[in-house]
Amino acid sequence: MSIARRSILRRRAAKVATAVLLLTLASFGLSAPAQAASPGIEFSTDGVTYAPVFTGSLFKDITLVVPGDTQSST
């Protein structure tokens, strides 16, 4: 194979590689945007309706807790 023929093949290979790279990069820009994740925890006072934010007090009858102390409530 002649030197001129090798040069032509190298240029073609470089053009093909560049085109593949550009198409790959463009496909990342065209992908759908990510959806926001749902909240990891939801709260309910009646077991039917749930919300991502709880505005009330979680433990009304539990007082101050210090390390090593235990209290329980239902």
C-alpha angles and dihedrals in degrees: 000000000000125000091244091053091050090050091052092049092049092051091049091048090050091050092049092048091049092049092050091049093049092048091049092050091046091053090060090056092050097052120113117267117257118259120236114257117248116248113278095227135029129193132219133180095191103031092243108071120047132192133183091233126055113203099181132074115281097208112025100174098041113097130195113330121204128188111287093019123113133201132167138201138172 
